[in-house]
Amino acid sequence: MNRRDVLRSGCLGLGVALAGCLGGFEQTSAWRDPPLVENRPQAVYVPAITEGMRLVDETTIGPYGVSLSYSYPHRFWNVASTAREKVVVTAEDAIHLMVTVWDRETNHVIPSSGVSLEIRQDEALVSQEVIYPMLSQQMGFHYGANFELEGEGMYEARVSVGGLSTTQTGEFEGRFDEPLSVEVPFGFDTDRLYELSNRRLGERKGRRDAIAPMDMGIPTGKIPDATTGTLLGTGTSGDAQFAARLISDEPRFGDDPYLAVIACTPYNRTVLPMMHLEASITTPDGQQTVPLQETLDPDIGYHYGTGLSGDASIDRVELTTVLPPQVARHDGYETAFFEMPPVVIDE
């Protein structure tokens, strides 16, 4: 059976699939263009459907925990600067593969690291590409893409994680600099497509809310409950939630006071990475506008931060989003985090 025969057969699965049913969807619409909420808000919303997924395997390599999961091939929206592009399912797409990468000591997910997948069958290369950093309500933050396969059988996915260029602090300093890779075998069984769920959400669809992440025993990118420093306040822009902390007397951040800004989604509190943020900071000594650097810290996790000159007294912080999160989005996130006016951090 070749790839086109597989697609015509209408059945897809791999490993042990997630139980469920298509709930009356036609086969092609469930794969290629399932229902989309009309009049979607410019915010996080409940999508029209949820698609089942399943963990294939979880492993470790160096400092990382790495998992491979799968779902139906499905649409998503890629983001470049302030532009959004819909990526549709093609006739050649067989599966949507998802990789999650995290620090195995703290369970913090690792955004901003180039992740690629190379798929082989019997030593022959089937597909290879750098996969997108993505936001999903059910999967949280991960890396994913749709892939072609060459029919049923066993495959090997080589997951490659690039060295992290993001600033790292404390015990994280230099921890993620080395590129590493790991092989994960998986099976592709066309008879088990309909064991993956594809469920309508009825009256909930379109509401300003989110589906809770699936519990598969792996990190989803939920921001940690940080204890370092003093909370200055919070704010919201473009449906993104911001919290600012002022940190003093912590050697890992340097000798000066340090401003840390944590950004996340509403509802599920999933980290929002790969933004370009600036902070206008008013102190008794005057005002300064500074860029915030993407930073990974053992306690705070992924955040945007900068050292401050002068004393540790701050009267006002205003955040400006120069670029929104440069991550692809699944249904429910594709309209949020674009129009992001400046926001003042309030207590």
HELIX and SHEET records of a PDB file:
HELIX    1   1 ARG A    3  SER A    9  1                                   7    
HELIX    2   2 GLN A   27  ARG A   32  1                                   6    
HELIX    3   3 GLY A  170  PHE A  172  5                                   3    
HELIX    4   4 THR A  190  GLU A  195  5                                   6    
HELIX    5   5 GLY A  202  ARG A  204  5                                   3    
HELIX    6   6 PRO A  251  PHE A  253  5                                   3    
SHEET    1   A 2 ILE A  49  GLU A  51  0                                        
SHEET    2   A 2 ASN A 198  ARG A 200 -1                                        
SHEET    1   B 6 MET A  53  ILE A  61  0                                        
SHEET    2   B 6 TYR A  64  SER A  71 -1                                        
SHEET    3   B 6 ILE A  95  ASP A 103 -1                                        
SHEET    4   B 6 GLY A 140  PHE A 147 -1                                        
SHEET    5   B 6 TYR A 132  SER A 136 -1                                        
SHEET    6   B 6 ALA A 328  ARG A 329  1                                        
SHEET    1   C 2 PHE A  76  ALA A  80  0                                        
SHEET    2   C 2 ALA A  83  VAL A  87 -1                                        
SHEET    1   D 4 ALA A 124  VAL A 130  0                                        
SHEET    2   D 4 VAL A 115  GLN A 121 -1                                        
SHEET    3   D 4 GLY A 153  VAL A 161 -1                                        
SHEET    4   D 4 LEU A 180  PHE A 188 -1                                        
SHEET    1   E 5 THR A 167  GLN A 168  0                                        
SHEET    2   E 5 GLY A 286  ASP A 297  1                                        
SHEET    3   E 5 HIS A 276  THR A 283 -1                                        
SHEET    4   E 5 ARG A 316  LEU A 323 -1                                        
SHEET    5   E 5 VAL A 343  VAL A 344 -1                                        
SHEET    1   F 6 THR A 167  GLN A 168  0                                        
SHEET    2   F 6 GLY A 286  ASP A 297  1                                        
SHEET    3   F 6 GLY A 301  GLY A 307 -1                                        
SHEET    4   F 6 TYR A 258  CYS A 264 -1                                        
SHEET    5   F 6 ALA A 240  ILE A 247 -1                                        
SHEET    6   F 6 THR A 230  SER A 237 -1                                        
END                                                                             
